[in-house]
């Protein structure tokens, strides 16, 4: 079984590769309650986030070999960043420019998924 730190390190590396591939600004942000998030920041400050949760990553990794674990974590990151979650800026609070940015970002993520380009991250 993989150690938590290895799973988090892999998720951070995958996120970094994804941001570089997509040409977006990515950051790791910490909340005041000890949670860590992988975040894509839009030009006017809107945020799409993915919580780095040890238990969730371990659940994804259960029963897979190392290569498949990376693929499953990549797919999970892409799916959660595509739509934003509870820790992302609500769509109604985004500026028009940030809405366009995240709409285009979601389209690029969908293209990456359909083309199976995520397998290279």
N, C-alpha and C positions, 0 to 999 in steps of 0.2 A: 504494500500500500504506500502510496506517495505521501510524503510529509506535506503539511499545510504550506510551509514556506515555498516549497518547490512549485506547488500549484499556483500560488499567488505570483511567484516570479514568472511562471509561464504565461499567466493571464496578462501581466504587465508587458512582457515581451511581445505577445500577440497584439495587444492594443497599440503598442508603439509601432509595430510593423504595419498595422491597419491604418493608423493615422498617417504614416509616411506614404503608404500606397495611395491613400485617398487625398492627400494634400490638405489635411485639416489639422487644427491645433488641438492637441490632447494634453491633459494634465491629470495628475493624481491629486485629488483634494481630500482633506480630512474633515469630518464633522466634529462638532463639539461633544458628541457622545461616543467617540472612538471608532466610528465607521470610516472606511476608506472607499473612495469612488474613483473609477476611471471616467474622465469627463471629456467630452468634445465641447469646445467653447466656440460659439458663433461670434461673428464680428462685433455685434452690439451687446454681447454678454450673456446671451441665452445659453443654457446648459442642457446637454443630454448626458445622462450618467448611467454607469454600470457599477453596482455595489460589489466590492471585493469581499465576498463572504466565504470564509473557510469551509463551513459546513456545506454550502451550496456547491462549491467547487469540488469538494470530496464526493458529493453525491453524483456529480457529473462524471467523475473519474472512476467510480466504482466499476470494477469488472473489465476495464479497458486496458490495453497495452499503451505504452508511452505515445506512440504515433497517433492512435485513435483518441487519446485523451486531449491532445492538442487540437485535433479537428473538432471534437465535441465542445471544448471551451471556446474555440473560435466561433462556431455556429451560435453558441449561447450569447457571446458578446455582440455579435452582429444582430441577432434577433432583438435583443434588449435595446441596443442603440438605435435600431430602425424606428422604433415608436416612442421611445422615452418611457420612463417609469415614474413612480411616485416621487423620486428624488430629482427628477428633471424639471426644468422650467415648464410650467403649464403652457400649452399651446396658446391659450387665450391671453397670456401675459407676454408673449414674444412680440417683438417689433415686426413690422412687415418684412424688413430685410432678413431678420433671423428666421422667420417662418419660411421664406424662400430658400434660405441657406439649408435649413433642416429638411425641407421638402426635397431639394436636390441631393442632399446627403443620403436620404432614405432611398432615393432612386438609384444612386450609385451603389449602395449596399445591396439592393435587390439585384442589380446587374452582377455584382460580385458573387452573389449566391447562385444565381442562375447559371453563370459561366463556370461555377465551381472554382473560381479564382482564389477563394478563401483557403484552398488546400495548400497554397504556396506561402501563406503567412507564417 
